[in-house]
Amino acid sequence: MKYIFGHIPNEKYIFTKLNIEASRSAFIKHKISIIYSSDNIKSIVDYIEYKKLAYNDFKVNYIKSDHGDIDYNKRLDAMKNIGFVIKGYPDIHNPKINLAITKINNRYIFGEYEKNDLSWQRFDKMPHSYSNGLSLKMARAIINIAVEHNLDSKVVDPCCGIGTIVLEGLDLGIDIIGLEISKQIAHNARNNIEFFGYDRDIIQCGDMHNIKEKYDIAIVDIPYGIFSPITYEEQLEIIKTSRKIADKVILISFEDMDKELIDEEFKVIDKGTIVKNRFTRYITICN
């Protein structure tokens, strides 16, 4: 939420002027593009009549909230009264446009409605997976943290493993490629993205130290210890190369590597942790 909207909301809702698709984040459920708001339903109905709002094949939904919600019968009345004055034909079962009414802190909000389509969940069916890999939710969150509002960013995942982050980036329409040094893992990653209809050549088998091109962002899930045979010195080389290939780096590590990043003249902007299978991973944003 911090990197998509610019701040962390205190409640389970957020008002913003940014036009963010509901499906961009695994942690967003609903989006209402506000048409009108009022402290009563009648004012909304009057506004719709005055503006002669018209939709064909529409459906009016009521989105329940934890902030001043109303009972079932009042919800039905609100949907009926609004639907009755909209010009056009409703389609309850297969609408082309969804509208919604909700109530937040004693104020009704009406607008066009978009529900998260949970597209990222289909990646659960990827042919190859590893227990130590990032979860789909976390991979999508990291992509969002990386690109913020610039979906035109050019991104590289130089230690891409089975391609989870690459898949999430592709699903969001981001220009992203993956590199994996292990031939077998790279082969599995290529099979994974091809399985979902993407060009398998987006994943390349190779050493990140041979990258010549410069990217806007590198998302580096640094290999570690028992999962990959790598020395501390090799991890330092990965950090050094990351600085050469991208202006901004999202480092995912099993240890806090702030000192190593600062030694390579990175500026640590932000950081957080995630826990999976008793292991803590550090997410560090630097440039």
C-alpha positions as CSV (number, residue, x, y, z in Angstrom):
1,M,0.0,0.0,0.0
2,K,2.8,2.4,0.8
3,Y,4.4,2.1,-2.6
4,I,1.2,1.9,-4.6
5,F,-0.7,4.7,-2.9
6,G,2.1,6.7,-1.2
7,H,1.1,6.0,2.4
8,I,0.0,3.2,4.7
9,P,-3.8,3.4,5.4
10,N,-5.0,3.2,8.9
11,E,-8.2,1.5,7.9
12,K,-9.2,-1.3,5.5
13,Y,-10.1,1.3,2.9
14,I,-8.3,4.2,1.2
15,F,-9.4,7.3,-0.8
16,T,-7.1,8.3,-3.6
17,K,-7.0,10.3,-6.8
18,L,-4.7,7.6,-8.3
19,N,-6.4,5.3,-10.8
20,I,-5.1,1.9,-9.6
21,E,-6.6,-1.3,-11.0
22,A,-8.2,-3.5,-8.3
23,S,-6.3,-6.5,-9.6
24,R,-2.8,-4.9,-9.4
25,S,-2.3,-6.1,-5.8
26,A,-3.1,-9.3,-4.1
27,F,-4.1,-7.2,-1.1
28,I,-6.8,-5.1,-2.8
29,K,-10.3,-6.6,-2.9
30,H,-12.5,-3.8,-4.4
31,K,-12.4,-0.5,-6.2
32,I,-15.1,2.0,-6.6
33,S,-14.5,4.9,-9.0
34,I,-16.6,7.5,-7.3
35,I,-19.4,9.1,-9.2
36,Y,-21.3,10.7,-6.3
37,S,-21.4,10.6,-2.5
38,S,-23.9,11.8,0.0
39,D,-25.1,11.2,3.6
40,N,-28.3,9.7,2.2
41,I,-29.5,7.4,-0.6
42,K,-32.2,9.8,-1.9
43,S,-29.5,12.4,-2.8
44,I,-27.7,9.8,-4.9
45,V,-30.9,8.8,-6.6
46,D,-31.7,12.4,-7.3
47,Y,-28.2,13.0,-8.8
48,I,-28.5,9.9,-11.1
49,E,-31.9,11.2,-12.3
50,Y,-30.5,14.7,-12.8
51,K,-27.5,13.5,-14.7
52,K,-29.5,11.0,-16.7
53,L,-26.9,8.3,-16.0
54,A,-27.2,5.5,-18.5
55,Y,-25.7,2.1,-18.8
56,N,-26.7,-1.1,-20.7
57,D,-26.3,-4.5,-19.2
58,F,-25.5,-3.1,-15.8
59,K,-25.7,-4.5,-12.2
60,V,-25.8,-2.5,-9.0
61,N,-23.9,-4.2,-6.1
62,Y,-23.8,-3.3,-2.4
63,I,-20.3,-3.6,-1.0
64,K,-20.4,-4.2,2.8
65,S,-17.9,-2.4,5.0
66,D,-16.9,-2.4,8.6
67,H,-17.5,1.4,8.9
68,G,-21.2,2.3,9.5
69,D,-22.8,-0.5,7.4
70,I,-26.6,-0.9,7.1
71,D,-28.8,-4.0,7.5
72,Y,-29.8,-6.4,4.7
73,N,-33.2,-4.9,3.9
74,K,-31.7,-1.4,3.6
75,R,-29.0,-2.7,1.3
76,L,-31.6,-4.2,-1.0
77,D,-33.6,-1.0,-1.0
78,A,-30.5,1.0,-1.9
79,M,-29.6,-1.2,-4.8
80,K,-33.2,-1.2,-6.0
81,N,-33.7,2.5,-5.8
82,I,-30.5,3.3,-7.6
83,G,-31.0,0.6,-10.3
84,F,-34.6,1.8,-11.0
85,V,-33.4,5.4,-12.0
86,I,-30.5,4.4,-14.2
87,K,-31.4,4.6,-17.8
88,G,-30.7,1.4,-19.7
89,Y,-31.2,-2.3,-19.2
90,P,-29.9,-4.3,-16.2
91,D,-28.2,-7.7,-16.5
92,I,-27.9,-9.3,-13.1
93,H,-26.3,-12.5,-14.3
94,N,-23.8,-11.3,-16.9
95,P,-23.3,-7.6,-16.5
96,K,-20.9,-5.6,-18.8
97,I,-20.7,-2.8,-16.2
98,N,-20.8,-3.2,-12.5
99,L,-21.9,-0.3,-10.2
100,A,-21.6,-0.2,-6.5
101,I,-22.9,1.5,-3.4
102,T,-21.2,1.3,0.0
103,K,-21.3,3.2,3.3
104,I,-18.2,4.5,4.9
105,N,-18.4,6.5,8.2
106,N,-22.0,7.7,7.7
107,R,-21.5,8.6,4.0
108,Y,-22.8,6.7,1.0
109,I,-20.5,6.3,-1.9
110,F,-21.7,5.4,-5.4
111,G,-19.6,4.6,-8.5
112,E,-18.4,2.2,-11.1
113,Y,-17.2,-1.0,-9.4
114,E,-14.2,-3.2,-10.1
115,K,-13.4,-6.4,-8.2
116,N,-10.0,-8.0,-7.9
117,D,-10.0,-10.8,-10.5
118,L,-7.3,-12.8,-8.5
119,S,-5.4,-13.4,-11.8
120,W,-2.2,-14.1,-9.9
121,Q,-3.8,-17.3,-8.3
122,R,-3.5,-19.1,-11.6
123,F,0.2,-19.3,-11.2
124,D,-0.4,-21.8,-8.4
125,K,-0.7,-24.3,-11.2
126,M,2.8,-23.7,-12.6
127,P,4.4,-27.0,-13.5
128,H,7.6,-26.5,-11.4
129,S,7.8,-25.0,-7.9
130,Y,10.2,-25.1,-5.0
131,S,9.4,-25.0,-1.3
132,N,11.9,-22.1,-0.6
133,G,10.5,-19.9,-3.4
134,L,8.6,-16.7,-2.7
135,S,4.8,-17.0,-2.4
136,L,2.8,-15.6,-5.2
137,K,1.4,-12.9,-3.0
138,M,4.9,-11.8,-1.9
139,A,6.2,-11.9,-5.5
140,R,3.4,-9.6,-6.7
141,A,3.9,-7.3,-3.7
142,I,7.7,-7.1,-4.5
143,I,6.9,-6.2,-8.1
144,N,4.6,-3.4,-7.0
145,I,7.1,-2.1,-4.5
146,A,9.8,-2.1,-7.2
147,V,8.0,-0.3,-10.0
148,E,5.7,1.9,-7.8
149,H,3.7,4.0,-10.3
150,N,6.0,3.5,-13.3
151,L,4.7,0.4,-15.0
152,D,6.9,1.2,-18.0
153,S,10.0,0.4,-15.9
154,K,12.5,-2.0,-17.5
155,V,13.1,-4.7,-14.9
156,V,15.5,-7.6,-14.6
157,D,15.4,-10.6,-12.2
158,P,19.0,-11.8,-12.5
159,C,18.6,-14.8,-10.1
160,C,15.1,-15.7,-11.2
161,G,14.9,-19.3,-10.0
162,I,11.7,-20.8,-11.3
163,G,10.4,-17.5,-12.5
164,T,7.7,-16.5,-10.0
165,I,8.6,-12.8,-9.9
166,V,9.0,-12.8,-13.7
167,L,5.5,-14.3,-14.1
168,E,4.0,-11.7,-11.7
169,G,5.7,-8.9,-13.7
170,L,4.4,-10.2,-17.0
171,D,0.9,-10.4,-15.6
172,L,1.1,-6.7,-14.7
173,G,2.3,-5.9,-18.2
174,I,5.8,-5.0,-17.1
175,D,8.9,-5.2,-19.4
176,I,10.8,-7.8,-17.4
177,I,13.3,-10.6,-18.2
178,G,14.8,-13.3,-16.0
179,L,18.3,-14.8,-15.8
180,E,19.2,-18.1,-14.1
181,I,22.6,-19.6,-13.9
182,S,21.5,-23.2,-13.3
183,K,20.6,-24.9,-16.6
184,Q,18.0,-27.2,-15.0
185,I,16.3,-24.4,-13.0
186,A,16.3,-22.1,-16.1
187,H,14.7,-24.9,-18.1
188,N,12.0,-25.3,-15.5
189,A,11.5,-21.5,-15.4
190,R,11.1,-21.4,-19.1
191,N,8.6,-24.2,-19.0
192,N,6.7,-22.3,-16.3
193,I,6.2,-19.1,-18.2
194,E,5.5,-20.9,-21.5
195,F,2.8,-22.9,-19.7
196,F,1.0,-19.6,-19.1
197,G,1.3,-18.4,-22.7
198,Y,4.4,-16.2,-22.5
199,D,7.5,-16.4,-24.6
200,R,10.0,-18.9,-23.0
201,D,12.9,-16.8,-24.2
202,I,12.0,-14.1,-21.6
203,I,14.0,-16.4,-19.3
204,Q,17.6,-16.9,-20.2
205,C,20.2,-19.3,-18.9
206,G,23.3,-17.3,-18.0
207,D,25.5,-15.6,-15.4
208,M,24.3,-12.2,-14.2
209,H,27.9,-11.0,-14.2
210,N,27.8,-11.1,-18.0
211,I,24.9,-8.7,-18.3
212,K,25.9,-5.7,-20.4
213,E,22.6,-3.9,-20.6
214,K,21.4,-1.3,-18.0
215,Y,18.0,-1.7,-16.4
216,D,15.8,0.6,-14.4
217,I,15.3,-2.0,-11.6
218,A,16.9,-5.2,-10.6
219,I,15.0,-7.6,-8.3
220,V,17.7,-9.8,-6.8
221,D,16.7,-12.8,-4.8
222,I,20.2,-13.6,-3.6
223,P,21.0,-17.4,-3.4
224,Y,21.9,-18.6,0.1
225,G,23.5,-21.4,2.1
226,I,21.6,-24.7,2.2
227,F,19.4,-23.9,-0.8
228,S,22.2,-23.0,-3.2
229,P,25.9,-23.7,-2.9
230,I,27.2,-20.1,-2.7
231,T,29.9,-18.4,-0.6
232,Y,29.8,-15.1,1.1
233,E,32.2,-13.7,-1.4
234,E,29.9,-14.8,-4.3
235,Q,27.1,-13.0,-2.6
236,L,29.2,-9.8,-2.4
237,E,29.9,-10.2,-6.1
238,I,26.2,-10.4,-6.8
239,I,25.7,-7.1,-4.9
240,K,28.5,-5.4,-6.8
241,T,27.1,-6.5,-10.2
242,S,23.6,-5.4,-9.1
243,R,24.9,-1.9,-8.8
244,K,26.3,-2.0,-12.3
245,I,23.2,-3.3,-14.1
246,A,20.4,-1.2,-12.4
247,D,19.7,2.2,-11.0
248,K,17.4,0.7,-8.3
249,V,17.8,-2.6,-6.6
250,I,15.3,-4.7,-4.5
251,L,17.5,-7.2,-2.6
252,I,15.9,-10.3,-1.1
253,S,18.2,-12.0,1.3
254,F,18.3,-14.4,4.2
255,E,20.5,-12.1,6.2
256,D,20.5,-8.3,6.8
257,M,23.0,-7.1,4.2
258,D,22.8,-3.3,4.9
259,K,26.5,-3.1,5.6
260,E,27.5,-4.9,2.4
261,L,25.1,-2.7,0.4
262,I,26.5,0.5,2.0
263,D,30.0,-0.6,1.4
264,E,29.2,-0.8,-2.3
265,E,27.8,2.8,-2.1
266,F,24.2,1.8,-2.2
267,K,21.7,4.0,-0.3
268,V,19.2,2.0,1.7
269,I,15.8,3.6,1.1
270,D,13.5,1.2,2.9
271,K,13.3,-2.4,4.2
272,G,11.0,-5.0,5.6
273,T,10.9,-8.7,6.4
274,I,8.8,-11.7,5.5
275,V,8.7,-15.1,7.1
276,K,8.2,-18.4,5.4
277,N,8.9,-21.9,6.8
278,R,10.7,-20.5,9.8
279,F,13.1,-18.5,7.6
280,T,13.2,-14.8,7.7
281,R,13.8,-12.9,4.4
282,Y,14.9,-9.3,4.3
283,I,13.5,-7.1,1.6
284,T,15.8,-4.1,1.1
285,I,15.1,-1.2,-1.3
286,C,18.2,0.7,-2.4
287,N,19.7,2.8,-5.1
